Amino acid sequence: MLQYRDNTGLEVDAVVETADGRWGAFEIKLGPGMVDRAAASLRKFTARVDTHQLGAPAVLGVIVGLGYGYQRDDGVAVIPVGALRP
């Protein structure tokens, strides 16, 4: 797992790659009020990644402290932290 930050201040809390090369990026926000901003950051990050070399992300997700999980119209998943437990 990696963290990303560039010279423009764009950051992503976690970039995860699986053994078969698929990858995803996640932002972690405590409140659901930050989801729009976090999703925009993830989409901006994806636009800067060379997807011809790395492939498109398998998932973009915003992990939130409370609330419901759902898929946004832009494809970004909103994932309550409680859904991550085994």
N, C-alpha and C positions, 0 to 999 in steps of 0.2 A: 504494500500500500504506500502510495506517495501523496504528497501535498504539492499543489502547484501555485506559484505566484510569479508573475512576470513584472517587467520594468514599468508597466502602465498601472500597476496596482490590481490587476485582475487576479483573483485567487479562487481556488477550488479546494475545499477541505480534504477531500480524499479522492484519489484515482486508484482504482483497483483493477488488476489484470489477472485473468485466470490462466491456468497452465496451457490452455489451447489458444491463447492469444486474444480472446475476447476481453473487452475492457468496459468500464463504466466510471462515471464521475458523480460525486455526491457533495452536496452542501448540507451542513448541519445547522439547523435553526431551532431555537427554543420555542418560539411562538409561530402560529400559523399566519400571522400578519406579515411575515417576512418571506413567504413562499414566492410571491411574484418576483421580487428582487433576486432571490436565489436562483429561480428558474431562468431568469434573464442572464444571470452570470454564467450558468451552465451552458446555455445556448451560445453565448459569446465565446466561451472557452472552446466549444466544439467547432465553431467557425474558424478558429485559429489552428486547430490540429490538422495535420496532414492525413486526412482520412483515406487518401489513395494508398498511403504506406501502412497506416495502422488499422484501417477499416473504420467503419462507423461505430459509435458506441453501442454496446448491447443494452445499456441502460443509462439514463440520467435521472438522478433522484434527489429529492430534498427530504432529509430526515428531520421530522419535527417531534417536539416533546409530547404534544397532545393532539387529539383529533382523530379523524378518519383517514384511511388510506384510499387513494384514488389516482387515476391517470388523468392528467390535465389534457386539454385539447392540443397543446403543443408537444405532447409526448412525454413530458417530464412526470415521473412518478412522485407522489407525495406519500411518504412512508412514516407512520408513527413509530417511534422508537420501540414501543412495546411489541410491535410486529416482528422485531428482529431477534427476539429471544428464541431459543431452541424449542 
